[in-house]
């Protein structure tokens, strides 16, 4: 008999606790949703390396550029220091101006196959390295 009482009260207590955590969970959710909505309306945050890595591979940028080290081309960090706008970076991807980087013996090939949306995403990431 005692066992049954313990069992019943355990079930009841467990039920109340679950109910409480349901309430807390839905309360937390409304708190989390709010900033996400504001972010979407007030502009996208800069893409992360994870976001652009597949693009840098797809368009072979990684063959000549790394984030922080000079390779065949300047590092993205050095490019970020030039403070170009995203649109200007896109323009330079399509039509490189080797005179901007006189220390580099080989000019960059024009990469006109880069989709505008992808180029701007890469540009936003480069500028976030500043
Ligand atoms: C074959 C090597 C090579 C590849 C592939 C390459 N780059 Fe470059 N990149 C260079 C070199 C060399 C320079 C510096 C000389 C120049 O601008 O021509 C450069 C310069 C740049 C600059 C600076 C332009 C300026 O005038 O300041 C940007 C931005 C850039 N690259 C982005 C990219 C992106 C994004 C990709 C991929 C879509 C890419 N590059 C692919 C070699 C390359």
Backbone and ligand atoms as CSV (ligand in chain L), in Angstrom:
chain,resi,resn,atom,element,x,y,z
A,1,UNK,N,N,0.841,-1.214,0.000
A,1,UNK,CA,C,0.000,0.000,0.000
A,1,UNK,C,C,0.873,1.259,0.000
A,2,UNK,N,N,1.857,1.289,0.920
A,2,UNK,CA,C,2.789,2.428,0.954
A,2,UNK,C,C,3.460,2.645,-0.397
A,3,UNK,N,N,3.834,1.525,-0.997
A,3,UNK,CA,C,4.492,1.605,-2.308
A,3,UNK,C,C,3.614,2.296,-3.333
A,4,UNK,N,N,2.327,1.942,-3.272
A,4,UNK,CA,C,1.407,2.526,-4.242
A,4,UNK,C,C,1.312,4.046,-4.047
A,5,UNK,N,N,1.253,4.459,-2.755
A,5,UNK,CA,C,1.166,5.908,-2.490
A,5,UNK,C,C,2.408,6.621,-3.040
A,6,UNK,N,N,3.563,6.029,-2.775
A,6,UNK,CA,C,4.809,6.638,-3.280
A,6,UNK,C,C,4.762,6.721,-4.798
A,7,UNK,N,N,4.314,5.635,-5.424
A,7,UNK,CA,C,4.256,5.596,-6.882
A,7,UNK,C,C,3.322,6.675,-7.424
A,8,UNK,N,N,2.119,6.756,-6.802
A,8,UNK,CA,C,1.136,7.739,-7.279
A,8,UNK,C,C,1.674,9.158,-7.102
A,9,UNK,N,N,2.255,9.420,-5.900
A,9,UNK,CA,C,2.729,10.803,-5.705
A,9,UNK,C,C,3.905,11.111,-6.630
A,10,UNK,N,N,4.723,10.119,-6.931
A,10,UNK,CA,C,5.813,10.361,-7.879
A,10,UNK,C,C,5.261,10.747,-9.241
A,11,UNK,N,N,4.237,9.991,-9.672
A,11,UNK,CA,C,3.650,10.292,-10.983
A,11,UNK,C,C,3.067,11.705,-10.990
A,12,UNK,N,N,2.354,12.059,-9.893
A,12,UNK,CA,C,1.734,13.388,-9.825
A,12,UNK,C,C,2.808,14.476,-9.854
A,13,UNK,N,N,3.850,14.309,-9.010
A,13,UNK,CA,C,4.919,15.312,-8.954
A,13,UNK,C,C,5.615,15.448,-10.309
A,14,UNK,N,N,5.865,14.313,-10.923
A,14,UNK,CA,C,6.542,14.314,-12.222
A,14,UNK,C,C,5.710,15.076,-13.252
A,15,UNK,N,N,4.397,14.812,-13.173
A,15,UNK,CA,C,3.473,15.500,-14.084
A,15,UNK,C,C,3.523,17.001,-13.891
A,16,UNK,N,N,3.526,17.443,-12.627
A,16,UNK,CA,C,3.562,18.891,-12.370
A,16,UNK,C,C,4.852,19.498,-12.902
A,17,UNK,N,N,5.960,18.761,-12.672
A,17,UNK,CA,C,7.239,19.293,-13.135
A,17,UNK,C,C,7.271,19.453,-14.645
A,18,UNK,N,N,6.739,18.442,-15.332
A,18,UNK,CA,C,6.696,18.514,-16.790
A,18,UNK,C,C,5.873,19.688,-17.262
A,19,UNK,N,N,4.738,19.887,-16.550
A,19,UNK,CA,C,3.859,20.985,-16.908
A,19,UNK,C,C,4.592,22.312,-16.755
A,20,UNK,N,N,5.343,22.412,-15.614
A,20,UNK,CA,C,6.106,23.640,-15.361
A,20,UNK,C,C,7.132,23.880,-16.460
A,21,UNK,N,N,7.851,22.789,-16.856
A,21,UNK,CA,C,8.901,23.007,-17.848
A,21,UNK,C,C,8.288,23.343,-19.210
A,22,UNK,N,N,7.058,22.867,-19.460
A,22,UNK,CA,C,6.371,23.260,-20.691
A,22,UNK,C,C,6.168,24.764,-20.728
A,23,UNK,N,N,5.700,25.277,-19.584
A,23,UNK,CA,C,5.445,26.722,-19.518
A,23,UNK,C,C,6.751,27.491,-19.718
A,24,UNK,N,N,7.823,27.048,-19.001
A,24,UNK,CA,C,9.099,27.748,-19.123
A,24,UNK,C,C,9.604,27.686,-20.555
A,25,UNK,N,N,9.461,26.501,-21.178
A,25,UNK,CA,C,9.963,26.343,-22.541
A,25,UNK,C,C,9.264,27.316,-23.481
A,26,UNK,N,N,7.926,27.429,-23.366
A,26,UNK,CA,C,7.248,28.309,-24.315
A,26,UNK,C,C,7.562,29.770,-24.017
A,27,UNK,N,N,7.824,30.064,-22.728
A,27,UNK,CA,C,8.206,31.429,-22.370
A,27,UNK,C,C,9.568,31.772,-22.980
A,28,UNK,N,N,10.529,30.823,-22.828
A,28,UNK,CA,C,11.865,31.035,-23.400
A,28,UNK,C,C,11.779,31.236,-24.897
A,29,UNK,N,N,10.919,30.457,-25.526
A,29,UNK,CA,C,10.834,30.494,-26.980
A,29,UNK,C,C,10.406,31.886,-27.461
A,30,UNK,N,N,9.418,32.460,-26.776
A,30,UNK,CA,C,8.992,33.791,-27.213
A,30,UNK,C,C,10.138,34.787,-27.036
A,31,UNK,N,N,10.960,34.573,-25.986
A,31,UNK,CA,C,12.093,35.464,-25.781
A,31,UNK,C,C,13.123,35.332,-26.889
A,32,UNK,N,N,13.341,34.085,-27.359
A,32,UNK,CA,C,14.344,33.850,-28.395
A,32,UNK,C,C,13.849,34.361,-29.751
A,33,UNK,N,N,12.570,34.136,-30.022
A,33,UNK,CA,C,12.030,34.529,-31.328
A,33,UNK,C,C,12.183,36.020,-31.592
A,34,UNK,N,N,12.035,36.808,-30.549
A,34,UNK,CA,C,11.979,38.254,-30.760
A,34,UNK,C,C,13.237,38.820,-31.433
A,35,UNK,N,N,14.466,38.552,-30.862
A,35,UNK,CA,C,15.645,39.111,-31.535
A,35,UNK,C,C,15.850,38.565,-32.941
A,36,UNK,N,N,15.452,37.312,-33.196
A,36,UNK,CA,C,15.636,36.756,-34.543
A,36,UNK,C,C,14.836,37.579,-35.550
A,37,UNK,N,N,13.606,37.914,-35.170
A,37,UNK,CA,C,12.769,38.714,-36.063
A,37,UNK,C,C,13.406,40.088,-36.301
A,38,UNK,N,N,13.914,40.719,-35.217
A,38,UNK,CA,C,14.515,42.052,-35.398
A,38,UNK,C,C,15.733,41.975,-36.304
A,39,UNK,N,N,16.555,40.918,-36.151
A,39,UNK,CA,C,17.720,40.790,-37.016
A,39,UNK,C,C,17.341,40.756,-38.481
A,40,UNK,N,N,16.286,39.998,-38.779
A,40,UNK,CA,C,15.903,39.861,-40.184
A,40,UNK,C,C,15.433,41.180,-40.762
A,41,UNK,N,N,14.823,42.016,-39.924
A,41,UNK,CA,C,14.313,43.272,-40.476
A,41,UNK,C,C,15.381,44.351,-40.501
A,42,UNK,N,N,16.422,44.213,-39.641
A,42,UNK,CA,C,17.410,45.295,-39.571
A,42,UNK,C,C,18.706,44.924,-40.295
A,43,UNK,N,N,18.651,44.006,-41.251
A,43,UNK,CA,C,19.841,43.668,-42.035
A,43,UNK,C,C,20.486,42.385,-41.559
A,44,UNK,N,N,21.049,41.646,-42.510
A,44,UNK,CA,C,21.665,40.357,-42.201
A,44,UNK,C,C,22.999,40.546,-41.481
A,45,UNK,N,N,23.318,39.664,-40.527
A,45,UNK,CA,C,24.672,39.698,-39.969
A,45,UNK,C,C,25.675,39.211,-41.021
A,46,UNK,N,N,26.938,39.588,-40.873
A,46,UNK,CA,C,27.955,39.179,-41.853
A,46,UNK,C,C,28.052,37.662,-41.926
A,47,UNK,N,N,28.261,37.118,-43.133
A,47,UNK,CA,C,28.405,35.665,-43.243
A,47,UNK,C,C,29.657,35.184,-42.515
A,48,UNK,N,N,29.626,33.953,-42.035
A,48,UNK,CA,C,30.789,33.388,-41.358
A,48,UNK,C,C,31.643,32.634,-42.374
A,49,UNK,N,N,32.842,32.218,-41.947
A,49,UNK,CA,C,33.705,31.445,-42.848
A,49,UNK,C,C,32.982,30.187,-43.322
A,50,UNK,N,N,32.218,29.562,-42.398
A,50,UNK,CA,C,31.470,28.355,-42.772
A,50,UNK,C,C,30.495,28.626,-43.904
A,51,UNK,N,N,29.907,29.833,-43.912
A,51,UNK,CA,C,28.952,30.191,-44.959
A,51,UNK,C,C,29.632,30.324,-46.321
A,52,UNK,N,N,30.839,30.888,-46.329
A,52,UNK,CA,C,31.477,31.182,-47.621
A,52,UNK,C,C,32.462,30.102,-48.079
A,53,UNK,N,N,32.882,29.230,-47.173
A,53,UNK,CA,C,33.878,28.210,-47.529
A,53,UNK,C,C,33.499,27.415,-48.791
A,54,UNK,N,N,32.222,26.941,-48.884
A,54,UNK,CA,C,31.873,26.193,-50.102
A,54,UNK,C,C,31.991,27.036,-51.368
A,55,UNK,N,N,31.747,28.345,-51.264
A,55,UNK,CA,C,31.849,29.223,-52.435
A,55,UNK,C,C,33.311,29.426,-52.821
A,56,UNK,N,N,34.175,29.612,-51.808
A,56,UNK,CA,C,35.600,29.816,-52.085
A,56,UNK,C,C,36.194,28.580,-52.753
A,57,UNK,N,N,35.637,27.408,-52.382
A,57,UNK,CA,C,36.102,26.168,-53.013
A,57,UNK,C,C,35.542,26.041,-54.419
A,58,UNK,N,N,34.240,26.259,-54.546
A,58,UNK,CA,C,33.566,26.115,-55.836
A,58,UNK,C,C,34.208,27.000,-56.907
A,59,UNK,N,N,34.526,28.250,-56.520
A,59,UNK,CA,C,35.086,29.196,-57.496
A,59,UNK,C,C,36.614,29.203,-57.487
A,60,UNK,N,N,37.224,28.243,-56.802
A,60,UNK,CA,C,38.685,28.046,-56.739
A,60,UNK,C,C,39.473,29.211,-56.123
A,61,UNK,N,N,38.804,30.118,-55.431
A,61,UNK,CA,C,39.521,31.227,-54.775
A,61,UNK,C,C,40.583,30.680,-53.832
A,62,UNK,N,N,40.283,29.520,-53.196
A,62,UNK,CA,C,41.208,28.965,-52.194
A,62,UNK,C,C,42.557,28.572,-52.784
A,63,UNK,N,N,42.619,28.402,-54.097
A,63,UNK,CA,C,43.896,28.063,-54.715
A,63,UNK,C,C,44.888,29.219,-54.521
A,64,UNK,N,N,44.408,30.444,-54.535
A,64,UNK,CA,C,45.297,31.604,-54.513
A,64,UNK,C,C,45.179,32.479,-53.266
A,65,UNK,N,N,44.097,32.322,-52.510
A,65,UNK,CA,C,43.908,33.192,-51.337
A,65,UNK,C,C,43.661,32.367,-50.081
A,66,UNK,N,N,44.192,32.850,-48.955
A,66,UNK,CA,C,43.797,32.307,-47.658
A,66,UNK,C,C,43.316,33.469,-46.796
A,67,UNK,N,N,42.744,33.145,-45.663
A,67,UNK,CA,C,42.190,34.200,-44.806
A,67,UNK,C,C,43.293,35.146,-44.305
A,68,UNK,N,N,44.405,34.578,-43.838
A,68,UNK,CA,C,45.366,35.423,-43.138
A,68,UNK,C,C,46.769,35.429,-43.744
A,69,UNK,N,N,47.053,34.505,-44.690
A,69,UNK,CA,C,48.421,34.429,-45.217
A,69,UNK,C,C,48.466,34.747,-46.700
A,70,UNK,N,N,49.511,35.478,-47.083
A,70,UNK,CA,C,49.755,35.779,-48.490
A,70,UNK,C,C,50.047,34.467,-49.230
A,71,UNK,N,N,49.410,34.281,-50.352
A,71,UNK,CA,C,49.673,33.066,-51.137
A,71,UNK,C,C,50.052,33.545,-52.536
A,72,UNK,N,N,49.338,33.102,-53.566
A,72,UNK,CA,C,49.555,33.657,-54.909
A,72,UNK,C,C,48.940,35.054,-54.966
A,73,UNK,N,N,47.843,35.206,-54.243
A,73,UNK,CA,C,47.207,36.517,-54.103
A,73,UNK,C,C,47.260,36.975,-52.652
A,74,UNK,N,N,46.873,38.225,-52.389
A,74,UNK,CA,C,46.887,38.738,-51.011
A,74,UNK,C,C,45.891,38.005,-50.119
A,75,UNK,N,N,46.131,38.026,-48.801
A,75,UNK,CA,C,45.185,37.396,-47.869
A,75,UNK,C,C,43.906,38.230,-47.818
A,76,UNK,N,N,42.817,37.589,-47.445
A,76,UNK,CA,C,41.551,38.325,-47.357
A,76,UNK,C,C,41.631,39.415,-46.289
A,77,UNK,N,N,42.437,39.164,-45.243
A,77,UNK,CA,C,42.596,40.188,-44.207
A,77,UNK,C,C,43.256,41.435,-44.778
A,78,UNK,N,N,44.274,41.232,-45.644
A,78,UNK,CA,C,44.933,42.385,-46.267
A,78,UNK,C,C,43.977,43.109,-47.211
A,79,UNK,N,N,43.147,42.328,-47.898
A,79,UNK,CA,C,42.163,42.949,-48.802
A,79,UNK,C,C,41.163,43.766,-47.976
A,80,UNK,N,N,40.771,43.214,-46.803
A,80,UNK,CA,C,39.805,43.908,-45.944
A,80,UNK,C,C,40.336,45.278,-45.504
A,81,UNK,N,N,41.669,45.353,-45.320
A,81,UNK,CA,C,42.274,46.617,-44.866
A,81,UNK,C,C,42.109,47.744,-45.882
A,82,UNK,N,N,41.839,47.383,-47.147
A,82,UNK,CA,C,41.659,48.428,-48.166
A,82,UNK,C,C,40.328,49.156,-48.010
A,83,UNK,N,N,39.453,48.603,-47.159
A,83,UNK,CA,C,38.134,49.221,-46.913
A,83,UNK,C,C,37.319,49.461,-48.180
A,84,UNK,N,N,37.330,48.505,-49.082
A,84,UNK,CA,C,36.455,48.574,-50.254
A,84,UNK,C,C,35.006,48.371,-49.800
A,85,UNK,N,N,34.060,48.845,-50.584
A,85,UNK,CA,C,32.669,48.449,-50.334
A,85,UNK,C,C,32.490,47.036,-50.897
A,86,UNK,N,N,31.414,46.364,-50.483
A,86,UNK,CA,C,31.138,45.030,-51.020
A,86,UNK,C,C,31.010,45.085,-52.544
A,87,UNK,N,N,30.356,46.136,-53.041
A,87,UNK,CA,C,30.135,46.263,-54.492
A,87,UNK,C,C,31.461,46.422,-55.234
A,88,UNK,N,N,32.384,47.161,-54.626
A,88,UNK,CA,C,33.705,47.364,-55.242
A,88,UNK,C,C,34.477,46.033,-55.283
A,89,UNK,N,N,34.368,45.253,-54.240
A,89,UNK,CA,C,35.034,43.939,-54.241
A,89,UNK,C,C,34.466,43.074,-55.356
A,90,UNK,N,N,33.150,43.098,-55.489
A,90,UNK,CA,C,32.519,42.320,-56.568
A,90,UNK,C,C,33.070,42.755,-57.925
A,91,UNK,N,N,33.182,44.076,-58.107
A,91,UNK,CA,C,33.709,44.632,-59.347
A,91,UNK,C,C,35.143,44.134,-59.599
A,92,UNK,N,N,35.958,44.094,-58.533
A,92,UNK,CA,C,37.357,43.672,-58.674
A,92,UNK,C,C,37.473,42.170,-58.931
A,93,UNK,N,N,36.473,41.398,-58.470
A,93,UNK,CA,C,36.471,39.962,-58.765
A,93,UNK,C,C,36.223,39.775,-60.274
A,94,UNK,N,N,35.302,40.581,-60.810
A,94,UNK,CA,C,34.985,40.485,-62.238
A,94,UNK,C,C,36.082,41.089,-63.113
A,95,UNK,N,N,36.699,42.175,-62.598
A,95,UNK,CA,C,37.693,42.886,-63.410
A,95,UNK,C,C,38.840,43.326,-62.498
A,96,UNK,N,N,39.780,42.392,-62.234
A,96,UNK,CA,C,40.878,42.717,-61.311
A,96,UNK,C,C,41.715,43.888,-61.828
A,97,UNK,N,N,42.288,44.629,-60.878
A,97,UNK,CA,C,43.188,45.733,-61.230
A,97,UNK,C,C,44.538,45.440,-60.581
A,98,UNK,N,N,45.400,44.696,-61.308
A,98,UNK,CA,C,46.676,44.249,-60.731
A,98,UNK,C,C,47.527,45.404,-60.227
A,99,UNK,N,N,47.321,46.614,-60.750
A,99,UNK,CA,C,48.124,47.759,-60.294
A,99,UNK,C,C,47.845,48.077,-58.820
A,100,UNK,N,N,46.735,47.576,-58.259
A,100,UNK,CA,C,46.460,47.760,-56.828
A,100,UNK,C,C,47.410,46.943,-55.961
A,101,UNK,N,N,48.014,45.905,-56.555
A,101,UNK,CA,C,48.897,45.007,-55.796
A,101,UNK,C,C,50.201,44.802,-56.564
A,102,UNK,N,N,51.027,45.845,-56.609
A,102,UNK,CA,C,52.244,45.778,-57.435
A,102,UNK,C,C,53.240,44.701,-56.993
A,103,UNK,N,N,53.134,44.222,-55.730
A,103,UNK,CA,C,54.095,43.220,-55.250
A,103,UNK,C,C,53.772,41.815,-55.725
A,104,UNK,N,N,52.667,41.653,-56.415
A,104,UNK,CA,C,52.266,40.305,-56.845
A,104,UNK,C,C,52.572,40.142,-58.326
A,105,UNK,N,N,53.442,39.180,-58.655
A,105,UNK,CA,C,53.910,39.058,-60.036
A,105,UNK,C,C,52.814,38.685,-61.036
A,106,UNK,N,N,51.882,37.800,-60.628
A,106,UNK,CA,C,50.867,37.359,-61.592
A,106,UNK,C,C,49.536,38.059,-61.296
A,107,UNK,N,N,48.895,38.596,-62.332
A,107,UNK,CA,C,47.591,39.226,-62.089
A,107,UNK,C,C,46.518,38.175,-61.838
A,108,UNK,N,N,45.458,38.585,-61.141
A,108,UNK,CA,C,44.333,37.657,-60.950
A,108,UNK,C,C,43.545,37.562,-62.249
A,109,UNK,N,N,43.111,36.340,-62.557
A,109,UNK,CA,C,42.269,36.174,-63.758
A,109,UNK,C,C,40.862,36.720,-63.461
A,110,UNK,N,N,40.234,37.409,-64.406
A,110,UNK,CA,C,38.862,37.873,-64.163
A,110,UNK,C,C,37.947,36.681,-63.907
A,111,UNK,N,N,37.193,36.732,-62.803
A,111,UNK,CA,C,36.341,35.593,-62.437
A,111,UNK,C,C,34.876,35.946,-62.718
A,112,UNK,N,N,34.559,36.035,-63.989
A,112,UNK,CA,C,33.204,36.477,-64.369
A,112,UNK,C,C,32.146,35.395,-64.163
A,113,UNK,N,N,32.599,34.179,-63.828
A,113,UNK,CA,C,31.633,33.096,-63.588
A,113,UNK,C,C,31.017,33.167,-62.188
A,114,UNK,N,N,31.523,34.058,-61.324
A,114,UNK,CA,C,30.999,34.162,-59.962
A,114,UNK,C,C,29.631,34.850,-59.995
A,115,UNK,N,N,28.619,34.164,-59.452
A,115,UNK,CA,C,27.278,34.756,-59.397
A,115,UNK,C,C,27.320,35.993,-58.504
A,116,UNK,N,N,26.560,37.013,-58.878
A,116,UNK,CA,C,26.558,38.280,-58.134
A,116,UNK,C,C,26.266,38.038,-56.646
A,117,UNK,N,N,25.252,37.223,-56.359
A,117,UNK,CA,C,24.846,36.987,-54.971
A,117,UNK,C,C,25.978,36.313,-54.182
A,118,UNK,N,N,26.712,35.407,-54.862
A,118,UNK,CA,C,27.832,34.721,-54.210
A,118,UNK,C,C,29.001,35.679,-53.987
A,119,UNK,N,N,29.281,36.496,-55.003
A,119,UNK,CA,C,30.383,37.455,-54.910
A,119,UNK,C,C,30.152,38.454,-53.780
A,120,UNK,N,N,28.910,38.905,-53.642
A,120,UNK,CA,C,28.600,39.871,-52.583
A,120,UNK,C,C,28.688,39.231,-51.201
A,121,UNK,N,N,28.351,37.938,-51.143
A,121,UNK,CA,C,28.447,37.217,-49.874
A,121,UNK,C,C,29.923,37.086,-49.470
A,122,UNK,N,N,30.765,36.712,-50.446
A,122,UNK,CA,C,32.204,36.609,-50.178
A,122,UNK,C,C,32.732,37.984,-49.756
A,123,UNK,N,N,32.286,39.038,-50.464
A,123,UNK,CA,C,32.747,40.402,-50.165
A,123,UNK,C,C,32.369,40.799,-48.734
A,124,UNK,N,N,31.139,40.479,-48.322
A,124,UNK,CA,C,30.688,40.831,-46.967
A,124,UNK,C,C,31.529,40.099,-45.933
A,125,UNK,N,N,31.882,38.855,-46.247
A,125,UNK,CA,C,32.736,38.094,-45.314
A,125,UNK,C,C,34.128,38.725,-45.250
A,126,UNK,N,N,34.715,39.052,-46.424
A,126,UNK,CA,C,36.047,39.684,-46.440
A,126,UNK,C,C,36.017,40.939,-45.568
A,127,UNK,N,N,34.999,41.769,-45.750
A,127,UNK,CA,C,34.943,43.028,-44.988
A,127,UNK,C,C,34.714,42.811,-43.503
A,128,UNK,N,N,34.175,41.650,-43.130
A,128,UNK,CA,C,33.967,41.370,-41.699
A,128,UNK,C,C,35.289,41.019,-41.021
A,129,UNK,N,N,36.375,40.822,-41.799
A,129,UNK,CA,C,37.659,40.432,-41.209
A,129,UNK,C,C,38.423,41.648,-40.680
A,130,UNK,N,N,37.910,42.828,-40.956
A,130,UNK,CA,C,38.583,44.059,-40.536
A,130,UNK,C,C,38.561,44.258,-39.033
L,1,LIG,C1,C,44.872,32.123,-59.964
L,1,LIG,C2,C,44.947,32.784,-58.674
L,1,LIG,C3,C,43.732,33.523,-58.166
L,1,LIG,C4,C,42.444,33.062,-58.048
L,1,LIG,C5,C,41.877,31.705,-58.460
L,1,LIG,C6,C,41.685,34.114,-57.411
L,1,LIG,N1,N,42.505,35.188,-57.154
L,1,LIG,FE1,FE,41.954,36.932,-56.276
L,1,LIG,N2,N,43.824,37.680,-56.601
L,1,LIG,C7,C,44.893,36.979,-57.119
L,1,LIG,C8,C,46.045,37.871,-57.226
L,1,LIG,C9,C,47.431,37.475,-57.755
L,1,LIG,C10,C,45.639,39.126,-56.755
L,1,LIG,C11,C,46.486,40.418,-56.673
L,1,LIG,C12,C,46.768,40.973,-58.041
L,1,LIG,C13,C,45.537,41.404,-58.766
L,1,LIG,O1,O,44.631,42.014,-58.156
L,1,LIG,O2,O,45.433,41.090,-59.950
L,1,LIG,C14,C,44.214,38.972,-56.366
L,1,LIG,C15,C,43.439,39.984,-55.835
L,1,LIG,C16,C,42.148,39.804,-55.346
L,1,LIG,C17,C,41.368,40.847,-54.726
L,1,LIG,C18,C,41.825,42.285,-54.473
L,1,LIG,C19,C,41.507,43.141,-55.679
L,1,LIG,C20,C,42.081,44.540,-55.573
L,1,LIG,O3,O,42.301,45.154,-56.621
L,1,LIG,O4,O,42.326,45.002,-54.456
L,1,LIG,C21,C,40.169,40.272,-54.367
L,1,LIG,C22,C,38.993,40.957,-53.690
L,1,LIG,C23,C,40.204,38.900,-54.792
L,1,LIG,N3,N,41.422,38.647,-55.387
L,1,LIG,C24,C,39.197,38.009,-54.574
L,1,LIG,C25,C,39.141,36.742,-55.155
L,1,LIG,C26,C,38.000,35.876,-55.075
L,1,LIG,C27,C,36.743,36.154,-54.303
L,1,LIG,C28,C,38.306,34.764,-55.812
L,1,LIG,C29,C,37.401,33.597,-56.136
L,1,LIG,C30,C,36.140,33.957,-56.731
L,1,LIG,C31,C,39.657,34.950,-56.322
L,1,LIG,N4,N,40.127,36.167,-55.906
L,1,LIG,C32,C,40.335,34.028,-57.085
L,1,LIG,C33,C,44.891,35.671,-57.502
L,1,LIG,C34,C,43.762,34.861,-57.602
